[in-house]
Amino acid sequence: MSRQAHEDTIVALSTPAGSGAIGVVRISGPEAIAIVNGVFSKNILHAPGYSLHFGQVLLPSGEVLDEVLLSVFRGPRSYTREDTVEISFHGSPYILAEALNLLVSAGARPALAGEFTQRAFLNGAMDLAQAEAVADLIASTSAKAHEIAFKQMRGGVSDEIGKLRHELLNFTSLLELELDFGEEDVEFADRTQLLQLIQRISAMTTRLAETFRLGNAIKEGIVTVIAGRPNAGKSTLLNTLLQEERAIVSDIPGTTRDTIEESLVIEGVKFRLIDTAGIREAQDQIEAIGVQRTMESIGKARILLYVYDVLGTPQAEKEADLEKLRKEGLEILVVGNKWDQAWQLHDNLFERFQKTIPGHELAISAKENNGIEQLKAALLQAGVGSSNAEENVIISNLRHYQALRAATASLSEAENAILAGLSQELVAIDIRHAIHHLGSITGEITTDEVLGNIFSKFCIGK
């Protein structure tokens, strides 16, 4: 898709394919209203924007295809800032296919993936960060993911980046003004103030980049692996957390041979739970593959629920497992299971357990649903900590994260150049690089290749 002005008119189905109550066809561009007028039973050539019209869509033969409700939006007061028409058909796949063919025959072109939103960006309705948030909003599967995407779509990230970029632009303009008066040895940009500004903005870009781990986890779902020895109760725990019989539960060791993945939402945060084969020396080739997949899943996880049988697992065995499973960036929650059996054998065992390792491990009975709420609270704390997505700008887009890292590196170069007493030309170059990277987030600086890559990931019709 080109950045150049769009002179063609595009059309696409904007609701999911398949049968439904209604299907919405969207058409946008300079000829949108005229094209629809040619197939509609009423004249809408002079219809005002934000108006609704009930009528019939007619085939070239004069036969009625469907009775529809048609919405007219006139640019620039539309999503794309172009003339736009949205037609609500009955959701028959046949009707919708015929409608698209009819509108294409009348002069529209099938829209490419994300082309409506790209036009909104190119026409100034939103910046690039906001446009990307549209796709994230559509894909959001939890309250927190929706919250982050919606805040970004409303300009939360853009506002923050815009302020930083504006401050840098002001100072770099002064530096470049000095270059015009190089022979006169004048200084318009106070070096102490510039150094303080660079350090402050660098701290802010670093802070924003550090939110990516949380933001991306919320956006994609926090990968949480349930692992432990055979018969520790891992599958029972999965079933209890999901409140359904998702995994087969048996007293036979090695019942779980492959990973099972399901989603659990806790207070708006999505956790991607993965139940795994028990960790032990495999008894056969199939179980060996299961154990291998367990270790691969742990390698991709952010949180590990290490589940052990409080009566049947020796302390040395537990410690050996944990030593093998620990890795950088992995949050491990140690979960002692089957306390319902322990209480029956030892009245004061739970009390002794709490006194021995308070706050270090979680005591549950997956079978009896005891301690599960405390486990969910611990999962939430491990997943998002005390961060509050309502109060802080959170980065959830990999491209934005990479741009922030690059901007921080350029600011560091500028800081070193000032401290080393290098010329304003070199300082200005480093600051200009930082400005470029920040501008790439909002789309003030970008290329057709970048735009094509971004919008090709959208669904068609958006």
C-alpha positions in Angstrom: 0.0 0.0 0.0 1.3 3.4 -0.9 1.5 6.6 1.2 0.3 8.6 -1.8 -3.2 10.1 -1.9 -5.8 7.4 -2.4 -8.0 8.1 -5.3 -9.7 4.7 -5.5 -12.7 3.5 -3.5 -12.3 0.3 -1.4 -14.8 -2.2 0.0 -14.7 -5.1 2.4 -16.7 -7.1 4.8 -16.1 -5.6 8.3 -17.8 -8.3 10.3 -16.5 -11.9 10.7 -17.1 -14.3 7.8 -19.8 -16.9 8.2 -23.5 -16.9 9.2 -24.8 -14.3 11.7 -27.6 -12.0 12.4 -26.0 -9.2 10.4 -23.0 -8.6 8.2 -21.6 -5.1 7.7 -20.0 -4.1 4.4 -17.9 -1.0 4.5 -17.0 1.1 1.5 -14.7 4.2 1.6 -13.2 6.6 -0.9 -14.2 9.5 -3.2 -16.8 7.5 -5.1 -18.2 5.6 -2.1 -21.6 7.4 -2.0 -22.0 7.4 -5.8 -21.2 3.7 -6.1 -23.7 2.7 -3.3 -26.3 5.1 -4.8 -26.2 3.1 -8.0 -27.3 -0.2 -6.3 -29.6 1.3 -3.6 -33.3 1.8 -4.0 -33.2 5.4 -2.7 -31.2 8.4 -3.8 -28.5 9.1 -1.2 -26.2 11.4 -3.3 -27.1 14.4 -1.2 -27.7 12.5 2.1 -26.1 14.3 5.0 -23.3 12.7 7.1 -24.3 10.6 10.1 -27.6 9.7 8.5 -29.3 6.2 8.4 -31.4 5.0 5.4 -33.6 1.9 5.2 -34.0 0.4 1.7 -33.1 -2.4 -0.7 -29.9 -3.3 -2.5 -30.7 -4.2 -6.0 -28.9 -6.6 -8.5 -28.3 -5.4 -12.1 -31.4 -7.4 -13.1 -33.6 -5.3 -10.7 -34.0 -8.2 -8.4 -33.8 -7.4 -4.7 -30.7 -8.8 -3.0 -31.6 -7.8 0.5 -33.3 -5.2 2.7 -30.6 -3.2 4.5 -29.9 -0.4 6.9 -27.3 2.0 5.4 -25.2 4.5 7.2 -23.6 7.6 5.4 -20.5 9.3 6.7 -19.1 12.3 4.9 -15.4 13.1 5.1 -13.6 14.3 7.0 -16.0 13.3 9.7 -15.6 9.6 9.3 -13.2 6.9 10.4 -11.0 7.2 7.3 -11.7 10.9 6.9 -13.2 10.0 3.5 -16.7 9.6 2.3 -17.8 6.2 3.8 -20.9 4.1 3.7 -21.6 1.1 5.9 -24.3 -1.3 4.9 -25.9 -3.7 7.4 -27.1 -6.8 5.5 -28.7 -10.0 6.9 -25.7 -12.2 7.7 -26.1 -14.8 5.0 -22.7 -15.8 3.4 -24.5 -15.8 0.0 -25.9 -12.3 0.4 -22.6 -10.9 1.6 -20.6 -12.5 -1.2 -23.1 -11.2 -3.8 -23.0 -7.7 -2.2 -19.2 -7.5 -2.4 -19.3 -8.7 -6.0 -21.9 -6.1 -6.8 -20.0 -3.2 -5.3 -16.7 -4.3 -6.9 -18.5 -4.5 -10.3 -19.9 -1.0 -9.7 -16.4 0.4 -9.3 -15.0 -0.3 -5.9 -11.7 -2.3 -5.2 -11.4 -5.0 -2.6 -9.6 -3.5 0.4 -6.3 -4.9 1.6 -5.7 -5.9 5.2 -5.8 -2.9 7.4 -6.4 -0.5 4.5 -9.2 1.4 6.2 -7.1 2.1 9.3 -4.1 3.0 7.1 -6.2 5.6 5.3 -7.2 7.0 8.7 -3.5 7.3 9.6 -2.5 8.8 6.3 -5.4 11.2 6.4 -4.4 12.4 9.9 -7.3 10.9 11.9 -4.8 9.1 14.2 -1.0 8.6 14.5 0.7 5.3 14.0 0.8 4.2 17.6 -3.0 4.8 17.8 -3.5 2.9 14.6 -1.6 -0.1 15.9 -3.7 0.1 19.0 -6.8 -0.5 16.9 -5.5 -4.0 16.0 -4.6 -4.7 19.6 -8.1 -3.6 20.8 -9.7 -6.0 18.3 -7.4 -8.8 19.4 -7.7 -8.1 23.2 -9.0 -11.2 25.1 -8.9 -9.8 28.7 -10.0 -6.7 30.5 -6.4 -5.5 31.1 -5.4 -6.1 27.5 -8.4 -4.1 26.4 -7.6 -1.3 28.9 -4.0 -0.9 27.6 -5.0 -1.0 24.0 -7.9 1.5 24.5 -5.6 3.9 26.4 -3.1 3.7 23.6 -5.8 4.2 21.0 -6.8 7.4 22.8 -3.3 8.7 22.6 -1.7 7.7 25.9 1.6 6.5 24.5 1.6 9.1 21.7 1.2 12.0 24.2 4.1 10.7 26.3 6.3 10.2 23.3 5.3 13.5 21.8 6.3 15.5 24.9 9.8 13.9 25.0 10.3 14.5 21.3 9.2 18.1 21.4 11.7 18.9 24.2 14.5 17.3 22.3 13.5 19.2 19.1 13.7 22.5 20.9 17.2 22.0 22.2 18.6 20.4 19.0 17.3 23.4 17.1 19.4 25.7 19.3 22.4 23.4 18.8 22.0 23.6 15.0 21.5 27.4 15.2 25.0 27.5 16.8 26.4 25.8 13.7 25.1 28.7 11.6 27.2 31.1 13.8 30.2 28.8 14.1 32.7 31.5 13.3 31.4 33.8 16.1 31.8 31.2 18.9 28.3 31.7 20.3 26.3 29.2 22.5 22.6 29.2 22.4 22.0 25.8 24.1 23.2 25.8 27.7 25.3 22.5 28.0 24.4 22.0 31.6 20.7 22.3 30.9 21.0 20.1 27.8 22.8 17.4 29.8 20.1 17.5 32.5 17.4 17.3 29.8 19.1 14.3 28.1 19.5 12.5 31.4 15.8 13.1 32.3 14.5 12.0 29.0 16.8 9.0 28.9 15.4 7.9 32.3 11.8 8.3 30.9 12.5 6.3 27.8 14.2 3.6 29.9 11.2 3.5 32.2 8.8 3.2 29.3 10.8 0.4 27.7 10.8 -1.5 31.0 7.0 -1.6 31.0 7.1 -3.7 27.8 7.6 -7.0 29.7 4.4 -6.4 31.6 2.5 -4.9 28.7 3.4 -7.7 26.3 2.5 -10.3 28.9 -0.9 -8.7 29.5 -1.4 -8.4 25.7 -0.4 -11.9 24.8 -1.4 -13.7 28.1 1.1 -14.6 30.8 2.6 -18.0 30.1 2.3 -20.1 33.3 3.5 -23.7 33.4 2.3 -26.2 36.0 5.1 -28.6 36.6 6.3 -31.1 39.2 6.7 -34.8 39.8 4.1 -37.4 38.6 1.0 -37.6 40.9 1.7 -34.3 42.5 -1.8 -33.2 41.5 -0.9 -30.9 38.6 -3.9 -31.9 36.4 -6.2 -31.7 39.4 -5.0 -28.2 40.0 -5.5 -27.2 36.3 -9.1 -28.6 36.5 -9.8 -26.8 39.8 -8.4 -23.4 38.5 -10.5 -23.8 35.3 -13.5 -25.2 37.2 -13.9 -27.9 34.6 -12.6 -31.4 33.9 -10.1 -30.4 31.3 -7.3 -32.8 32.1 -7.5 -36.5 32.8 -6.8 -37.3 36.5 -5.5 -40.7 37.5 -3.4 -42.2 40.3 -1.3 -43.9 37.6 2.0 -42.0 37.3 2.7 -40.5 33.9 -0.9 -40.1 32.9 -0.2 -36.7 31.4 1.9 -37.4 28.3 1.6 -34.1 26.5 1.1 -30.4 27.3 -2.4 -29.1 27.8 -3.0 -25.3 27.4 -6.0 -23.4 28.6 -6.7 -19.7 29.5 -7.6 -18.4 33.0 -8.5 -14.8 33.6 -7.8 -13.4 37.1 -9.1 -9.8 37.7 -8.9 -9.0 34.0 -5.4 -10.5 33.5 -5.1 -13.5 31.2 -2.9 -16.4 32.2 -2.0 -19.1 29.7 -1.9 -22.2 31.9 0.1 -25.2 30.6 -0.3 -28.5 32.3 2.8 -30.7 31.7 4.0 -34.3 32.0 5.6 -35.2 35.4 9.3 -34.6 35.8 11.1 -37.9 36.3 13.2 -40.5 34.4 10.8 -41.5 31.6 9.6 -45.1 31.5 9.1 -45.2 27.8 9.8 -43.2 24.6 6.4 -41.4 24.6 6.8 -40.3 28.2 10.3 -39.1 27.4 8.9 -36.8 24.7 6.3 -35.5 27.2 9.1 -34.7 29.7 11.1 -33.0 27.0 8.1 -30.8 26.1 7.7 -30.0 29.8 11.2 -28.5 29.8 10.6 -26.7 26.5 7.4 -25.1 28.0 9.2 -24.0 31.1 11.8 -22.4 28.9 9.1 -20.1 27.4 7.3 -19.5 30.6 7.2 -16.3 32.8 5.7 -18.1 35.8 6.2 -21.7 37.0 3.9 -23.3 39.4 6.0 -26.1 40.9 3.5 -28.5 42.5 4.6 -31.2 44.9 2.9 -33.7 47.2 3.4 -32.5 50.8 3.5 -36.1 52.1 5.2 -37.9 49.2 8.0 -35.6 48.2 11.3 -35.7 50.1 12.8 -32.2 50.8 16.0 -33.1 48.9 14.0 -34.2 45.8 12.0 -30.9 45.9 15.2 -28.8 46.2 16.9 -30.7 43.4 13.9 -30.1 41.1 13.9 -26.4 41.9 17.6 -26.1 41.3 17.2 -27.6 37.9 14.1 -25.5 37.0 15.4 -22.0 38.0 16.3 -19.6 35.2 16.6 -15.9 34.8 13.3 -14.1 34.4 11.2 -17.1 35.6 9.0 -16.4 38.6 8.6 -19.7 40.6 5.7 -20.3 42.9 6.2 -23.4 45.0 2.9 -25.1 45.7 2.5 -27.8 48.4 -0.5 -29.9 47.4 -2.7 -32.6 49.0 -3.0 -30.8 52.4 -6.4 -32.5 52.8 -4.5 -35.8 53.3 -1.8 -34.3 55.5 -4.4 -32.8 57.9 -5.9 -36.3 58.3 -2.6 -37.8 59.3 -1.1 -34.9 61.3 -3.3 -32.4 63.1 -0.6 -29.8 63.6 1.3 -30.3 60.3 -0.2 -27.3 58.6 0.7 -25.1 61.6 4.2 -26.4 61.6 4.5 -25.9 57.9 3.5 -22.2 58.2 5.9 -21.6 61.0 8.8 -23.2 59.1 8.6 -21.4 55.8 6.1 -18.5 56.2 5.4 -16.7 53.0 7.8 -18.9 51.0 5.4 -21.6 49.7 1.7 -21.9 49.1 -0.4 -24.7 50.8 -3.4 -26.0 48.8 -5.6 -28.9 48.3 -6.5 -28.9 44.6 -8.9 -31.7 45.2 -10.8 -30.0 48.0 -10.5 -26.5 46.4 -8.6 -25.2 49.5 -6.1 -22.4 49.2 -7.0 -21.8 45.5 -8.0 -18.1 46.0 -4.6 -17.5 47.7 -2.9 -19.2 44.8 -4.8 -16.9 42.3 -3.7 -13.9 44.3 -0.1 -15.0 44.2 -0.4 -15.6 40.5 -1.7 -12.1 40.0 1.1 -10.6 42.1 3.7 -12.6 40.2 2.2 -11.7 36.9 1.6 -8.0 37.2 3.0 -7.0 40.6 1.9 -3.7 41.9 1.8 -2.0 38.5 -1.4 -0.1 37.8 -2.3 0.0 34.2 -4.8 2.8 34.9 -2.2 5.2 36.2 0.9 4.4 34.0 1.6 4.4 30.3 2.4 0.8 29.5 4.2 -0.3 26.3 2.8 -3.5 24.8 4.1 -3.2 21.2 7.5 -4.8 20.3 8.2 -2.1 17.6 7.7 0.6 20.2 9.9 -1.2 22.7 12.7 -1.5 20.1 12.4 2.2 19.1 12.6 3.3 22.8 15.7 1.2 23.3 17.3 2.7 20.2 16.3 6.2 21.4 17.9 5.5 24.8 21.1 4.4 23.2 21.3 7.5 21.1 20.7 9.7 24.2 23.4 7.9 26.0 25.8 8.7 23.1 24.8 12.3 23.2 25.4 12.4 27.0 28.9 10.9 26.5 29.6 13.4 23.8 28.7 16.4 26.0 30.8 15.0 28.9 33.7 14.5 26.6 33.5 18.0 25.3 32.9 17.0 21.7 31.6 19.4 19.1 27.9 20.5 18.9 27.8 18.8 15.5 28.3 15.3 17.0 26.0 16.0 19.9 23.3 17.2 17.5 23.6 14.1 15.4 23.0 11.8 18.4 20.0 13.8 19.5 18.6 13.8 16.0 18.9 10.0 16.0 16.9 9.9 19.3 14.3 12.2 17.8 14.1 9.9 14.7 13.5 6.8 16.8 10.8 8.5 18.9 9.1 9.8 15.8 9.0 6.3 14.3 6.7 5.3 17.2 4.0 7.8 16.3 4.6 7.7 12.5 6.1 11.2 12.2 9.0 9.4 10.6 8.4 6.1 8.8 8.5 4.4 5.4 6.1 2.6 3.1 7.8 -0.7 3.9 7.2 -0.2 7.7 3.6 0.8 7.0 3.0 -2.2 4.8 4.4 -4.5 7.4 2.2 -3.0 10.2 -1.1 -2.8 8.4 -0.7 -6.2 6.7 -1.2 -7.8 10.1 -4.7 -6.2 10.5 -7.8 -8.1 9.6 -9.4 -7.2 6.3 -12.3 -4.7 6.8 -10.5 -2.7 9.5 
